[in-house]
Amino acid sequence: MISKRYLPFILVVGLVASGCSKETGVDYTGREFIATPFTQVNSDQGESWITMNTDETRIVFSRHSEGWTDFVLYETMLGEGGWTEAAPMPFSGTYNDRAARFYPALDAMLFTSDRPVSADDKAGDFNLWTAMHDGEEWIAPEPLTALNTDANDFHGSVAADGSIYFASDREGGQGKSDLYHAVLGREGYVVTPVQGAVNTEYSESDVYIDQESRFMIFSRTDDPAGFGGDDLWISFPSETGWSEAVNLGPEVNTADYEYGATVAMDEVNLFFTSHKNGQADIFRTFMNKLVVDWPVN
């Protein structure tokens, strides 16, 4: 089953509002939510899952109805007169399209949709799709059939080496959904669960992978060590796989839902989605404001 946030919104009360976490013993006293709304794209509707291309001349995000349905991909572009008014992307608006992330160094995107993958198929489960801009217009999206299954395969991110990290509730996982790693080999992609201590009995999804694979940020649902709903967590590579994830704390997490992390190309700005104001909005903070023990290397 996909995380509860993909159903109509239900408020989940967090276990921790201030003080020490009962599960981890981490002292959060004095630490407060520090991110600010990204007013360039936020509206009275719901906005989530923002992404930028490499030269930061295109911003794509999802906008949806109050009932967590009808997701549409919107785009705004930087021109001589500044940023254009955000408008639906030419291929989006019929099905639920969301969680777009640009490929490094390409005007191409990986996104999630419940659109039919073939003429004989019906809309239903979520799959990974790709869309490319040819310099003049967006080409019609294509399903990433090498990674998609009969289960929900969704919310992926691409590293500079071409490997893809994504979430799936396919059989054989540890929790409601797990994170997977796809590496392109001679005979196609080889897909394995993310190695290490990232996947748990809870629901891991919505992964963002750093271009150089130095860290990953993802959402985890209803972990008692978190703040409630979906929280953002970070993990680092180690000799035995990815490290045990660390909650990003009250600087970004609340008792509501936080997800959709993206780090800008400047490696300074961290964007993510939060429901702290009662609806989905995109927020921005700075990576150096996160209270995280970064590995020395």
Phi and psi in degrees as GROMACS dihedral restraints (atoms count N, CA, C in turn):
[ dihedral_restraints ]
;  ai    aj    ak    al  type     phi  dphi    fc
    3     4     5     6     1   -74.4    20    10
    4     5     6     7     1   156.0    20    10
    6     7     8     9     1   -47.1    20    10
    7     8     9    10     1   147.8    20    10
    9    10    11    12     1   -58.1    20    10
   10    11    12    13     1   -21.0    20    10
   12    13    14    15     1   -69.0    20    10
   13    14    15    16     1   -12.9    20    10
   15    16    17    18     1   -86.0    20    10
   16    17    18    19     1    -2.7    20    10
   18    19    20    21     1  -100.4    20    10
   19    20    21    22     1   171.2    20    10
   21    22    23    24     1   -50.0    20    10
   22    23    24    25     1   141.1    20    10
   24    25    26    27     1   -62.6    20    10
   25    26    27    28     1   128.1    20    10
   27    28    29    30     1  -126.8    20    10
   28    29    30    31     1   123.8    20    10
   30    31    32    33     1   -67.2    20    10
   31    32    33    34     1   129.6    20    10
   33    34    35    36     1  -111.3    20    10
   34    35    36    37     1   121.0    20    10
   36    37    38    39     1   -75.8    20    10
   37    38    39    40     1   130.6    20    10
   39    40    41    42     1   -76.5    20    10
   40    41    42    43     1   155.4    20    10
   42    43    44    45     1   -81.0    20    10
   43    44    45    46     1   -22.4    20    10
   45    46    47    48     1  -129.3    20    10
   46    47    48    49     1   124.7    20    10
   48    49    50    51     1  -111.7    20    10
   49    50    51    52     1   -35.1    20    10
   51    52    53    54     1  -162.6    20    10
   52    53    54    55     1   173.9    20    10
   54    55    56    57     1    78.2    20    10
   55    56    57    58     1  -146.8    20    10
   57    58    59    60     1   -95.8    20    10
   58    59    60    61     1   140.4    20    10
   60    61    62    63     1   -68.5    20    10
   61    62    63    64     1   130.8    20    10
   63    64    65    66     1   -65.6    20    10
   64    65    66    67     1   -29.0    20    10
   66    67    68    69     1   -87.7    20    10
   67    68    69    70     1   -34.1    20    10
   69    70    71    72     1  -110.0    20    10
   70    71    72    73     1   -21.0    20    10
   72    73    74    75     1    76.7    20    10
   73    74    75    76     1     5.2    20    10
   75    76    77    78     1   -71.4    20    10
   76    77    78    79     1   132.5    20    10
   78    79    80    81     1   -87.0    20    10
   79    80    81    82     1   112.8    20    10
   81    82    83    84     1  -101.4    20    10
   82    83    84    85     1    10.5    20    10
   84    85    86    87     1   -57.3    20    10
   85    86    87    88     1   130.1    20    10
   87    88    89    90     1    85.0    20    10
   88    89    90    91     1    -6.3    20    10
   90    91    92    93     1   -96.0    20    10
   91    92    93    94     1   129.5    20    10
   93    94    95    96     1  -129.2    20    10
   94    95    96    97     1   161.4    20    10
   96    97    98    99     1   -60.2    20    10
   97    98    99   100     1   122.4    20    10
   99   100   101   102     1  -116.8    20    10
  100   101   102   103     1    -6.5    20    10
  102   103   104   105     1   -72.7    20    10
  103   104   105   106     1   154.7    20    10
  105   106   107   108     1  -117.9    20    10
  106   107   108   109     1   147.6    20    10
  108   109   110   111     1   -61.4    20    10
  109   110   111   112     1   140.8    20    10
  111   112   113   114     1   -91.2    20    10
  112   113   114   115     1    85.3    20    10
  114   115   116   117     1   -66.8    20    10
  115   116   117   118     1   -13.6    20    10
  117   118   119   120     1   -62.0    20    10
  118   119   120   121     1   -29.1    20    10
  120   121   122   123     1  -121.4    20    10
  121   122   123   124     1   -18.7    20    10
  123   124   125   126     1   -68.9    20    10
  124   125   126   127     1   147.6    20    10
  126   127   128   129     1  -145.2    20    10
  127   128   129   130     1  -167.9    20    10
  129   130   131   132     1   -79.9    20    10
  130   131   132   133     1    -0.6    20    10
  132   133   134   135     1   -94.7    20    10
  133   134   135   136     1  -170.2    20    10
  135   136   137   138     1   -99.3    20    10
  136   137   138   139     1   128.3    20    10
  138   139   140   141     1  -119.1    20    10
  139   140   141   142     1   142.0    20    10
  141   142   143   144     1  -158.7    20    10
  142   143   144   145     1   168.0    20    10
  144   145   146   147     1    52.9    20    10
  145   146   147   148     1    71.5    20    10
  147   148   149   150     1   -89.3    20    10
  148   149   150   151     1   149.6    20    10
  150   151   152   153     1  -150.5    20    10
  151   152   153   154     1   152.3    20    10
  153   154   155   156     1  -128.8    20    10
  154   155   156   157     1   148.7    20    10
  156   157   158   159     1   -77.3    20    10
  157   158   159   160     1   176.1    20    10
  159   160   161   162     1   -60.5    20    10
  160   161   162   163     1   -44.2    20    10
  162   163   164   165     1   -88.8    20    10
  163   164   165   166     1     8.2    20    10
  165   166   167   168     1    56.0    20    10
  166   167   168   169     1    42.9    20    10
  168   169   170   171     1  -106.1    20    10
  169   170   171   172     1    -6.1    20    10
  171   172   173   174     1  -131.2    20    10
  172   173   174   175     1   133.8    20    10
  174   175   176   177     1  -121.3    20    10
  175   176   177   178     1   129.8    20    10
  177   178   179   180     1  -123.2    20    10
  178   179   180   181     1   139.3    20    10
  180   181   182   183     1  -150.7    20    10
  181   182   183   184     1   168.6    20    10
  183   184   185   186     1  -100.5    20    10
  184   185   186   187     1   142.1    20    10
  186   187   188   189     1  -127.5    20    10
  187   188   189   190     1   138.7    20    10
  189   190   191   192     1  -143.6    20    10
  190   191   192   193     1   168.7    20    10
  192   193   194   195     1   -78.0    20    10
  193   194   195   196     1   172.3    20    10
  195   196   197   198     1   -62.4    20    10
  196   197   198   199     1   -31.4    20    10
  198   199   200   201     1   -88.0    20    10
  199   200   201   202     1    17.5    20    10
  201   202   203   204     1    59.6    20    10
  202   203   204   205     1    40.9    20    10
  204   205   206   207     1  -133.9    20    10
  205   206   207   208     1   175.0    20    10
  207   208   209   210     1    58.8    20    10
  208   209   210   211     1    52.8    20    10
  210   211   212   213     1   -73.8    20    10
  211   212   213   214     1   132.5    20    10
  213   214   215   216     1  -130.1    20    10
  214   215   216   217     1   137.8    20    10
  216   217   218   219     1   -83.8    20    10
  217   218   219   220     1   128.5    20    10
  219   220   221   222     1  -113.2    20    10
  220   221   222   223     1   153.1    20    10
  222   223   224   225     1  -135.0    20    10
  223   224   225   226     1   139.7    20    10
  225   226   227   228     1  -128.5    20    10
  226   227   228   229     1   141.7    20    10
  228   229   230   231     1  -124.0    20    10
  229   230   231   232     1   146.8    20    10
  231   232   233   234     1   -90.0    20    10
  232   233   234   235     1   121.2    20    10
  234   235   236   237     1  -126.0    20    10
  235   236   237   238     1  -168.1    20    10
  237   238   239   240     1   -62.8    20    10
  238   239   240   241     1   -29.7    20    10
  240   241   242   243     1   -95.4    20    10
  241   242   243   244     1    11.0    20    10
  243   244   245   246     1   103.2    20    10
  244   245   246   247     1  -159.3    20    10
  246   247   248   249     1   -80.5    20    10
  247   248   249   250     1   135.9    20    10
  249   250   251   252     1   -74.3    20    10
  250   251   252   253     1   160.5    20    10
  252   253   254   255     1   -66.8    20    10
  253   254   255   256     1   133.9    20    10
  255   256   257   258     1   -62.1    20    10
  256   257   258   259     1   136.6    20    10
  258   259   260   261     1  -138.8    20    10
  259   260   261   262     1   153.1    20    10
  261   262   263   264     1   -58.7    20    10
  262   263   264   265     1   141.7    20    10
  264   265   266   267     1   -70.5    20    10
  265   266   267   268     1   149.6    20    10
  267   268   269   270     1   -61.2    20    10
  268   269   270   271     1   -23.8    20    10
  270   271   272   273     1  -101.3    20    10
  271   272   273   274     1     3.1    20    10
  273   274   275   276     1  -115.1    20    10
  274   275   276   277     1   149.5    20    10
  276   277   278   279     1   135.1    20    10
  277   278   279   280     1   -17.7    20    10
  279   280   281   282     1   -93.2    20    10
  280   281   282   283     1   -39.9    20    10
  282   283   284   285     1  -115.9    20    10
  283   284   285   286     1   178.5    20    10
  285   286   287   288     1   -82.9    20    10
  286   287   288   289     1   105.5    20    10
  288   289   290   291     1  -114.7    20    10
  289   290   291   292     1   131.3    20    10
  291   292   293   294     1  -162.8    20    10
  292   293   294   295     1   177.0    20    10
  294   295   296   297     1    54.5    20    10
  295   296   297   298     1    47.7    20    10
  297   298   299   300     1   -76.4    20    10
  298   299   300   301     1   143.4    20    10
  300   301   302   303     1  -143.2    20    10
  301   302   303   304     1   131.9    20    10
  303   304   305   306     1   -70.9    20    10
  304   305   306   307     1   147.2    20    10
  306   307   308   309     1   -70.9    20    10
  307   308   309   310     1   145.0    20    10
  309   310   311   312     1   -60.9    20    10
  310   311   312   313     1   132.3    20    10
  312   313   314   315     1    67.5    20    10
  313   314   315   316     1    15.2    20    10
  315   316   317   318     1  -135.5    20    10
  316   317   318   319     1   148.0    20    10
  318   319   320   321     1   -87.7    20    10
  319   320   321   322     1    61.6    20    10
  321   322   323   324     1  -137.1    20    10
  322   323   324   325     1   147.2    20    10
  324   325   326   327     1  -126.7    20    10
  325   326   327   328     1   148.9    20    10
  327   328   329   330     1  -105.7    20    10
  328   329   330   331     1   128.5    20    10
  330   331   332   333     1  -143.5    20    10
  331   332   333   334     1   173.5    20    10
  333   334   335   336     1  -114.1    20    10
  334   335   336   337     1   137.8    20    10
  336   337   338   339     1  -151.9    20    10
  337   338   339   340     1   153.3    20    10
  339   340   341   342     1  -101.0    20    10
  340   341   342   343     1    17.0    20    10
  342   343   344   345     1   -67.0    20    10
  343   344   345   346     1   155.8    20    10
  345   346   347   348     1   -62.8    20    10
  346   347   348   349     1   140.6    20    10
  348   349   350   351     1   -87.1    20    10
  349   350   351   352     1   -10.1    20    10
  351   352   353   354     1  -154.8    20    10
  352   353   354   355     1   170.6    20    10
  354   355   356   357     1   -64.5    20    10
  355   356   357   358     1   -26.6    20    10
  357   358   359   360     1   -90.3    20    10
  358   359   360   361     1    -4.7    20    10
  360   361   362   363     1   -93.0    20    10
  361   362   363   364     1   162.5    20    10
  363   364   365   366     1  -117.4    20    10
  364   365   366   367     1   150.1    20    10
  366   367   368   369     1   -62.5    20    10
  367   368   369   370     1   141.3    20    10
  369   370   371   372     1  -177.7    20    10
  370   371   372   373     1   -89.0    20    10
  372   373   374   375     1   -76.6    20    10
  373   374   375   376     1   162.6    20    10
  375   376   377   378     1   -88.2    20    10
  376   377   378   379     1   140.5    20    10
  378   379   380   381     1  -134.9    20    10
  379   380   381   382     1   163.6    20    10
  381   382   383   384     1   -87.5    20    10
  382   383   384   385     1   135.8    20    10
  384   385   386   387     1  -130.1    20    10
  385   386   387   388     1   157.0    20    10
  387   388   389   390     1  -123.3    20    10
  388   389   390   391     1   147.8    20    10
  390   391   392   393     1  -140.5    20    10
  391   392   393   394     1   139.9    20    10
  393   394   395   396     1  -126.5    20    10
  394   395   396   397     1   142.6    20    10
  396   397   398   399     1   -99.0    20    10
  397   398   399   400     1   126.7    20    10
  399   400   401   402     1   -91.6    20    10
  400   401   402   403     1    11.6    20    10
  402   403   404   405     1   102.3    20    10
  403   404   405   406     1   -21.0    20    10
  405   406   407   408     1  -121.6    20    10
  406   407   408   409     1   -36.6    20    10
  408   409   410   411     1  -157.0    20    10
  409   410   411   412     1   166.3    20    10
  411   412   413   414     1   -80.8    20    10
  412   413   414   415     1   131.6    20    10
  414   415   416   417     1   -83.3    20    10
  415   416   417   418     1   149.0    20    10
  417   418   419   420     1   -54.9    20    10
  418   419   420   421     1   133.9    20    10
  420   421   422   423     1   -62.4    20    10
  421   422   423   424     1   155.3    20    10
  423   424   425   426     1  -130.4    20    10
  424   425   426   427     1   142.8    20    10
  426   427   428   429     1   -70.2    20    10
  427   428   429   430     1   144.5    20    10
  429   430   431   432     1   -88.2    20    10
  430   431   432   433     1    75.5    20    10
  432   433   434   435     1   -62.0    20    10
  433   434   435   436     1   -24.3    20    10
  435   436   437   438     1   -67.1    20    10
  436   437   438   439     1   -21.8    20    10
  438   439   440   441     1  -110.0    20    10
  439   440   441   442     1   -22.3    20    10
  441   442   443   444     1   -76.5    20    10
  442   443   444   445     1   145.6    20    10
  444   445   446   447     1  -130.5    20    10
  445   446   447   448     1  -173.3    20    10
  447   448   449   450     1   -73.7    20    10
  448   449   450   451     1   -11.6    20    10
  450   451   452   453     1   -87.1    20    10
  451   452   453   454     1  -174.9    20    10
  453   454   455   456     1   -85.0    20    10
  454   455   456   457     1   120.6    20    10
  456   457   458   459     1  -120.4    20    10
  457   458   459   460     1   120.5    20    10
  459   460   461   462     1  -157.4    20    10
  460   461   462   463     1   163.6    20    10
  462   463   464   465     1    53.2    20    10
  463   464   465   466     1    70.2    20    10
  465   466   467   468     1  -103.6    20    10
  466   467   468   469     1   172.4    20    10
  468   469   470   471     1  -151.6    20    10
  469   470   471   472     1   144.4    20    10
  471   472   473   474     1  -114.4    20    10
  472   473   474   475     1   131.7    20    10
  474   475   476   477     1   -87.3    20    10
  475   476   477   478     1   167.9    20    10
  477   478   479   480     1   -64.0    20    10
  478   479   480   481     1   -25.7    20    10
  480   481   482   483     1   -82.4    20    10
  481   482   483   484     1     3.8    20    10
  483   484   485   486     1    90.4    20    10
  484   485   486   487     1    -8.6    20    10
  486   487   488   489     1   -71.4    20    10
  487   488   489   490     1   150.7    20    10
  489   490   491   492     1  -120.8    20    10
  490   491   492   493     1   132.6    20    10
  492   493   494   495     1  -109.2    20    10
  493   494   495   496     1   136.5    20    10
  495   496   497   498     1  -155.6    20    10
  496   497   498   499     1   171.7    20    10
  498   499   500   501     1  -107.5    20    10
  499   500   501   502     1   152.6    20    10
  501   502   503   504     1  -157.6    20    10
  502   503   504   505     1   147.4    20    10
  504   505   506   507     1  -106.3    20    10
  505   506   507   508     1    28.9    20    10
  507   508   509   510     1   -62.6    20    10
  508   509   510   511     1   162.0    20    10
  510   511   512   513     1   -62.4    20    10
  511   512   513   514     1   149.4    20    10
  513   514   515   516     1    96.3    20    10
  514   515   516   517     1    -1.1    20    10
  516   517   518   519     1   -80.4    20    10
  517   518   519   520     1   169.2    20    10
  519   520   521   522     1   -85.3    20    10
  520   521   522   523     1   -29.7    20    10
  522   523   524   525     1  -131.3    20    10
  523   524   525   526     1  -159.6    20    10
  525   526   527   528     1   -66.4    20    10
  526   527   528   529     1   -35.5    20    10
  528   529   530   531     1  -149.4    20    10
  529   530   531   532     1   148.7    20    10
  531   532   533   534     1  -126.1    20    10
  532   533   534   535     1   168.0    20    10
  534   535   536   537     1   -96.9    20    10
  535   536   537   538     1   141.2    20    10
  537   538   539   540     1  -127.7    20    10
  538   539   540   541     1   157.7    20    10
  540   541   542   543     1  -125.0    20    10
  541   542   543   544     1   124.9    20    10
  543   544   545   546     1  -114.8    20    10
  544   545   546   547     1   122.2    20    10
  546   547   548   549     1  -115.9    20    10
  547   548   549   550     1   131.0    20    10
  549   550   551   552     1   -79.5    20    10
  550   551   552   553     1   121.4    20    10
  552   553   554   555     1  -114.1    20    10
  553   554   555   556     1  -168.1    20    10
  555   556   557   558     1   -66.2    20    10
  556   557   558   559     1   -29.8    20    10
  558   559   560   561     1  -112.1    20    10
  559   560   561   562     1    23.9    20    10
  561   562   563   564     1   113.2    20    10
  562   563   564   565     1  -170.3    20    10
  564   565   566   567     1   -75.2    20    10
  565   566   567   568     1   139.3    20    10
  567   568   569   570     1  -106.7    20    10
  568   569   570   571     1   118.8    20    10
  570   571   572   573     1  -109.0    20    10
  571   572   573   574     1   127.1    20    10
  573   574   575   576     1  -136.9    20    10
  574   575   576   577     1   154.3    20    10
  576   577   578   579     1   -60.0    20    10
  577   578   579   580     1   145.4    20    10
  579   580   581   582     1   -57.4    20    10
  580   581   582   583     1   126.3    20    10
  582   583   584   585     1   -79.8    20    10
  583   584   585   586     1   148.7    20    10
  585   586   587   588     1   110.9    20    10
  586   587   588   589     1  -146.6    20    10
  588   589   590   591     1  -110.9    20    10
  589   590   591   592     1    27.0    20    10
  591   592   593   594     1   -83.0    20    10
  592   593   594   595     1   -51.5    20    10
  594   595   596   597     1   -74.0    20    10
  595   596   597   598     1   137.3    20    10
  597   598   599   600     1  -137.7    20    10
  598   599   600   601     1  -171.2    20    10
  600   601   602   603     1   -70.8    20    10
  601   602   603   604     1   -12.2    20    10
  603   604   605   606     1   -88.5    20    10
  604   605   606   607     1  -167.8    20    10
  606   607   608   609     1  -104.1    20    10
  607   608   609   610     1   112.7    20    10
  609   610   611   612     1  -101.0    20    10
  610   611   612   613     1   134.1    20    10
  612   613   614   615     1  -158.9    20    10
  613   614   615   616     1  -178.6    20    10
  615   616   617   618     1    54.2    20    10
  616   617   618   619     1    55.7    20    10
  618   619   620   621     1   -86.1    20    10
  619   620   621   622     1   141.1    20    10
  621   622   623   624     1  -115.7    20    10
  622   623   624   625     1   127.1    20    10
  624   625   626   627     1  -107.6    20    10
  625   626   627   628     1   130.5    20    10
  627   628   629   630     1   -58.2    20    10
  628   629   630   631     1   145.5    20    10
  630   631   632   633     1   -54.3    20    10
  631   632   633   634     1   -39.9    20    10
  633   634   635   636     1   -95.3    20    10
  634   635   636   637     1    12.3    20    10
  636   637   638   639     1    58.9    20    10
  637   638   639   640     1    35.3    20    10
  639   640   641   642     1   -83.7    20    10
  640   641   642   643     1   -19.6    20    10
  642   643   644   645     1  -163.0    20    10
  643   644   645   646     1   162.2    20    10
  645   646   647   648     1  -131.6    20    10
  646   647   648   649     1   142.9    20    10
  648   649   650   651     1  -118.0    20    10
  649   650   651   652     1   133.2    20    10
  651   652   653   654     1  -147.2    20    10
  652   653   654   655     1   169.9    20    10
  654   655   656   657     1  -102.5    20    10
  655   656   657   658     1   145.4    20    10
  657   658   659   660     1  -131.1    20    10
  658   659   660   661     1   138.2    20    10
  660   661   662   663     1  -102.8    20    10
  661   662   663   664     1   129.1    20    10
  663   664   665   666     1    59.3    20    10
  664   665   666   667     1    28.2    20    10
  666   667   668   669     1   -70.4    20    10
  667   668   669   670     1   125.8    20    10
  669   670   671   672     1   -61.6    20    10
  670   671   672   673     1   -16.7    20    10
  672   673   674   675     1   -83.1    20    10
  673   674   675   676     1    -2.5    20    10
  675   676   677   678     1   -98.4    20    10
  676   677   678   679     1  -161.5    20    10
  678   679   680   681     1  -104.9    20    10
  679   680   681   682     1    -4.9    20    10
  681   682   683   684     1   119.2    20    10
  682   683   684   685     1   152.7    20    10
  684   685   686   687     1    59.1    20    10
  685   686   687   688     1  -136.1    20    10
  687   688   689   690     1   -96.0    20    10
  688   689   690   691     1   131.2    20    10
  690   691   692   693     1  -116.1    20    10
  691   692   693   694     1   157.4    20    10
  693   694   695   696     1   -93.0    20    10
  694   695   696   697     1   133.8    20    10
  696   697   698   699     1  -127.9    20    10
  697   698   699   700     1   157.0    20    10
  699   700   701   702     1  -128.6    20    10
  700   701   702   703     1   144.9    20    10
  702   703   704   705     1  -139.1    20    10
  703   704   705   706     1   152.7    20    10
  705   706   707   708     1  -124.2    20    10
  706   707   708   709     1   150.4    20    10
  708   709   710   711     1   -68.6    20    10
  709   710   711   712     1   145.7    20    10
  711   712   713   714     1  -140.6    20    10
  712   713   714   715     1   179.3    20    10
  714   715   716   717     1   -65.9    20    10
  715   716   717   718     1   -22.5    20    10
  717   718   719   720     1  -109.3    20    10
  718   719   720   721     1    17.0    20    10
  720   721   722   723     1   113.7    20    10
  721   722   723   724     1  -160.2    20    10
  723   724   725   726     1   -78.5    20    10
  724   725   726   727     1   141.3    20    10
  726   727   728   729     1   -70.3    20    10
  727   728   729   730     1   165.0    20    10
  729   730   731   732     1   -59.6    20    10
  730   731   732   733     1   133.0    20    10
  732   733   734   735     1   -70.6    20    10
  733   734   735   736     1   148.6    20    10
  735   736   737   738     1  -115.4    20    10
  736   737   738   739     1   130.0    20    10
  738   739   740   741     1   -66.4    20    10
  739   740   741   742     1   136.0    20    10
  741   742   743   744     1   -74.5    20    10
  742   743   744   745     1    -3.9    20    10
  744   745   746   747     1    82.1    20    10
  745   746   747   748     1   178.6    20    10
  747   748   749   750     1   -69.7    20    10
  748   749   750   751     1    -7.4    20    10
  750   751   752   753     1   -62.0    20    10
  751   752   753   754     1   -28.4    20    10
  753   754   755   756     1  -129.4    20    10
  754   755   756   757     1   -24.7    20    10
  756   757   758   759     1   -98.4    20    10
  757   758   759   760     1   146.4    20    10
  759   760   761   762     1  -134.7    20    10
  760   761   762   763     1  -173.8    20    10
  762   763   764   765     1   -74.9    20    10
  763   764   765   766     1    -7.0    20    10
  765   766   767   768     1   -96.2    20    10
  766   767   768   769     1  -142.8    20    10
  768   769   770   771     1  -109.8    20    10
  769   770   771   772     1   130.4    20    10
  771   772   773   774     1  -128.1    20    10
  772   773   774   775     1   133.0    20    10
  774   775   776   777     1  -167.6    20    10
  775   776   777   778     1  -174.6    20    10
  777   778   779   780     1    67.5    20    10
  778   779   780   781     1    41.3    20    10
  780   781   782   783     1   -71.2    20    10
  781   782   783   784     1   141.0    20    10
  783   784   785   786     1  -146.7    20    10
  784   785   786   787     1   132.3    20    10
  786   787   788   789     1  -102.1    20    10
  787   788   789   790     1   129.0    20    10
  789   790   791   792     1   -66.9    20    10
  790   791   792   793     1   164.8    20    10
  792   793   794   795     1   -63.1    20    10
  793   794   795   796     1   -22.5    20    10
  795   796   797   798     1   -74.5    20    10
  796   797   798   799     1    -5.7    20    10
  798   799   800   801     1    59.9    20    10
  799   800   801   802     1    19.0    20    10
  801   802   803   804     1  -111.0    20    10
  802   803   804   805     1   -46.1    20    10
  804   805   806   807     1   -88.9    20    10
  805   806   807   808     1   129.2    20    10
  807   808   809   810     1  -110.2    20    10
  808   809   810   811     1   121.8    20    10
  810   811   812   813     1  -107.8    20    10
  811   812   813   814     1   145.8    20    10
  813   814   815   816     1  -161.0    20    10
  814   815   816   817     1   171.2    20    10
  816   817   818   819     1  -105.3    20    10
  817   818   819   820     1   138.5    20    10
  819   820   821   822     1  -139.0    20    10
  820   821   822   823     1   147.4    20    10
  822   823   824   825     1  -102.5    20    10
  823   824   825   826     1    19.8    20    10
  825   826   827   828     1   -62.1    20    10
  826   827   828   829     1   -23.4    20    10
  828   829   830   831     1   -98.4    20    10
  829   830   831   832     1    14.4    20    10
  831   832   833   834     1    94.2    20    10
  832   833   834   835     1    -5.8    20    10
  834   835   836   837     1  -150.0    20    10
  835   836   837   838     1   169.3    20    10
  837   838   839   840     1   -74.8    20    10
  838   839   840   841     1   122.9    20    10
  840   841   842   843     1  -135.2    20    10
  841   842   843   844     1   155.9    20    10
  843   844   845   846     1   -94.1    20    10
  844   845   846   847     1   133.2    20    10
  846   847   848   849     1  -119.7    20    10
  847   848   849   850     1   159.8    20    10
  849   850   851   852     1  -132.8    20    10
  850   851   852   853     1   139.1    20    10
  852   853   854   855     1  -142.6    20    10
  853   854   855   856     1  -170.9    20    10
  855   856   857   858     1  -117.2    20    10
  856   857   858   859     1   139.8    20    10
  858   859   860   861     1   -58.2    20    10
  859   860   861   862     1   -35.9    20    10
  861   862   863   864     1   -76.4    20    10
  862   863   864   865     1    -2.6    20    10
  864   865   866   867     1   -90.7    20    10
  865   866   867   868     1   -10.7    20    10
  867   868   869   870     1   -73.7    20    10
  868   869   870   871     1   133.6    20    10
  870   871   872   873     1   -87.4    20    10
  871   872   873   874     1    83.6    20    10
  873   874   875   876     1  -134.2    20    10
  874   875   876   877     1   138.8    20    10
  876   877   878   879     1   -81.7    20    10
  877   878   879   880     1    95.1    20    10
  879   880   881   882     1   -75.4    20    10
  880   881   882   883     1   138.2    20    10
  882   883   884   885     1   -59.4    20    10
  883   884   885   886     1   147.7    20    10
  885   886   887   888     1   -60.2    20    10
  886   887   888   889     1   -35.4    20    10
